[in-house]
């Protein structure tokens, strides 16, 4: 199965596309909720005591991470930046989209704006101000590695990571049970625990399960953590919980397919599990033109390998995957290669 390149845990955390999308989805940075009937429109995180995040930002957030429609969300993010220029979540989502496009100059600009608007927000809303000042520093560190490589970018990224947790700790002192904060911090803690030896992910999983919202993102993070820990039964449980909230999200369908494929490998290529994995890979690719092209290529490759196991054929999956990756444009092609 396709894996992110492994280096140091900090490099993986700051550098992988999936991680940046995931963190983006949590606090405007990660890598993907439920409809909350709030008294104040614009808060996708809180069912009570909602924050005035803004309806345009909320719409873009839900399009990207409830529906998994990055193409439509890109236009909505730009509308949010224009309508709600003092909302740091909008800039952080713009930074994550720039990362997907590999437009690192724009990513750096949006990361700086995330941090600057977050710093300004601390005067009127210290909780969210500290959260997004942390996110801005995180994105700047990720951008440094993306632009300069690991050798030059890692020292700055490590310094940024220390600052990130300083601001998150400040936010936690203000509101330790805040769902937005706990979603972001839970993702970060889980990633570190999954990649550092002698680390225990149970506290991060508990944080996501008990305190984080929106629930689909919390469930997704737990499922990824259990998947990486090779606890596939538990991973599947939480992937299904996430799908119950967002049944048409292609990234969650992809995650479930990965988990089922891994389960099948551990059970001598169990055909029933492989068939179920194949169904989820197919569903994840139902609308490829709404997803980033690189993600479509990865899903297609894993779909192809699964099909090979099912019918005992030897399709050459690499060239077909690379054809998608080398296609023009940001989004996946409407028509995929025939398997």
N, C-alpha and C positions, 0 to 999 in steps of 0.2 A: 504494500500500500504506500501511497505517497506520504512522505514525512518531511517536515521542515528540517533544513540542515542543522545539525547539532554542533554547537561549540560550547562555550561556557554557558551556564544557566542565564547569566545576565545578558550575554549576547543573544541567546535564543529569545529571551523575554523582550528585549528591546528591538529586535531586528526582524523577526518572522512576520510575514504578511498576516497570518492567521491571528497572531497575538495583537498586532496593531489594530486589526479590524475588531477584535474582541474588546480590547480596552476602549476603542472608539465607541463601540456600541454601548458600553457601560456608562462612560462618563464623557462621551463625545470623542473618544479615541478608538481594541478588539478586538475574533475575529470573528452580533447577530442576536412580542409581548402580549400582554393582555390589555384589553380596553378598560381603562380606569374611568369611572364616572366621578370626576372630581367637581368640587364646588367652583373651582377656578380652572378655566381651560388652560392647557399648555403644560401640564406636569405629567409625564409618562411614568414617574417613579412612585408617587405617593397617593394612597387612597384617602388619607386624612392629612390635614394641615398642608395642602398643596402649595407649591412655590409658583410664582408668576414667571414661568419659563417662557411662555409665548406660544400661541397656536401654530405659527408657521414652523417653528423649530420642532414642536411636538409632531406635526404632520410628517416632516422629513424624517424624524427619528423612527416613527412607526412604519413608514413606507420602507425604510432601509432594513429595519430589524424585526418588525412583525411580518412583513410581506416578503422580505428578501429581494426587493426590487431596487437595485442600486442605480439603475439607469434613470428611473423616474425620480428617485431621491436626490440625485445630483442637481436637477433643476430646482427641486424644492429647497435644497440647502441654500442655493443662491438667493432664492426669494426670502428665506429666513434671514440671511445676512443683511439684506436690504431693509426688511421690515423690523428686525429685532437686533440692531447692531450692538446692543449691550448684553447679549446672551452668549456666554462663552461656549456652551454646548454646540451652537451652530458653527463656530469657528473650528472646534475640534472635529466635528464631522467633515467639514471641508478639508481639514488636514488629512484625515484618513482617506478620503477620496483621492486627494492629490498623491498620497502614498501609493494607492492602487494604480494610478496613472503613471507612476514613477516620475512625476513632476516634483522634484525635490525642492526646487526654489519656491514653488507655491506652497508646498508643505511647510517649509521653514517659516514663510510669512504667516500662514494660518496658525502654526504652532505658537509663534510669538504673540499673535493677537489673542489666542486662547489664554496665554499666561498674563498678558497685560490687562485684558478685560477681567480675568479672574482676580488679579491684584486689586483692581479698582472696585470690584464687587465686595471685597472683604470689608469695605467701609460701611456698607449697608446690609450685607448678608454674609457675615464671616464664615458660616458653614459652607455655602456653595462657593464662596470666594476662595477659601482654602482648598476645596476639592479641585477646582479648575486651575488654580495656580499650580497644583501638583500635576494635573494632566498636561498643562502647557510645558512644564519642565520635562515630563516624560516624552512628549512628542518631539521636543527639541533634541533630546538625547537619541531618540530613534532616528531622527533626520541626520544627525551627525554620523552615525554608523552607516546609514544608507548612502550618504554622499561621499564619505571619506574612507569607508572600509573599516574593518575591525581594528587594525593596528592603530590607526590615527584616531578613530572615533570612539573606541572603547573607554579610554580614560575619562573623556568628557561625559560619556553615557553613564559611567559608574558614579561620577560626581553628581550627575543629575538624579540618578536613582536615590541617592541618599537624601537629596533635597525633596524629592517626591514624597518620601515617607515622613519627612519632617512636617510637611503641610498636611498630609493625611492624618497624622497623629494629632495635629492641632484641630482639625475638623472633628476628630473622634472625641476630643475633650468637650466639644460644644454639644454634640448630639450623637452619642455612641450607638444609638439604635436607628439612625437615619438610613432608609433603604437605598438611596443613591450612593451614599458613602460606602455602605457595606457591600453593595454590588461591585463597585470598583476595587475596594480593598480585598474583598474575597477572591476576585479573579487574580489579582497580583500575588496574594499569599499562596493560592493554590498552585499557580505556575512555579513559584519558587520551591514549594514543598514537593512538587512532582519531579523537580530536576536537581535538587540538592541532596546529597547523601545524608542520611540520618535525620532528615526532616520528616515531620508528621503532618500530613494534609488534613487530619481530622478537624482541626480548629477552623481551617479555611472552609471546608465543606459545611461545617456547622454554621458558620457565619452566613454563607450563601443560602443555606436551607432555612434558617430561622429569621434572618434580618434583611435580606436583600430583595429588591423589587425593581422592575417588573419581574414576575415569577418566571416567565419563559426564559429570560436571560440568566436568572439564577439556576434554573434547572439545566440549561445548556452548559453553563460553566461546570456544574457538578458532573454532568455526563462526560465532558471532555476530560476532567480530572480522573474519573474512574476508568475511562478508556485508556488513558496513558499509564495508569497503574495496573492495567490488564485485569481489572475487575469488571468483566464485561456484562455480567448479569445486572449489577448495580448501574453500570453505564446505560444499559438499555432501558432500565426502569426510568431514569431521569430524562433520557432522550424522548421516551414516550410521553412523559409529563410535559415536556416542552412542546411536543407536537400537538398535544391536546389543546394548548393555548394558541398555537400558530400552525394549523394543519397543512398550510400550503407554502410554508417557508422552505425554499430549496436547500438552504444550508443545514437546517435541522434534519431534513430527509437524507442529505448526504452523510451527516454525522451518524444517523441510525444505520445507514447502509454500511459504513465503515465498521461499526460495532458488530453488526451481524456477520460480516465477512470474517472478522477476527474470531468471533465465536465459532464459526464453521471450521476455520483452520485448526482450532484446538480440539475439534471433534471429528478429525479425519475427513475434512471437507464434507460435512453434513449437507446433503442435498437440499433439505427443507430450508435450512438457514441460508444457504447460498441463493436459493430462489427468492427468499424474502429480501435478501440484500439486493439482488438484481432489480426487484420491483422498486425499491427505494432509490437506487441509482437512476433508474428510468424516470421516476417521478421528479427527482432533483434536476434532471435535464429537460424537463417538459417545456421550460421557457428560457433557453440559454441566452437569449439576447438581452435579458434583464440583469445578467450576472457579469462580473469582470471576466474577461477572456481567459486569464491565467487560471482562475478558479474552474471555469468550464473545462479547460484542458485537463486539469487534475481529476475532476469527477469522471470525465469521459475515459481517462486512462484506467481508473479503478473499475469502472463499469466493464471495460473491455477485458481486463484480467479476470473478473468474476465470470463473464460469459465464457471465457476459455475453460475455466474449471468446470462449468456446468455441462458444456457439450464436448469437452475433451478435444477442442481444436487448438490451433497454434497461430492465432491472429497476431500479427506484429503490432503491438499496441503503441510502441514508442513513436514510430513515424506518424501515425494518425494523431497522437497527442501533440506532437511538435507542429503538425500542420495547423492545428487550432491555435497554438501559441504564437505562430508566426503570421497569422492573419492580420489584416489591417483593422484598426479601430480599437477602442477600449473594451467594447462589450463582446460577449460570445456570439458566434455566428448563428443565424436563424436555422441553418441546416447543418447537421453534424455528419461526419463520415459514417457510412454504413458499416455495421459490424457483420 
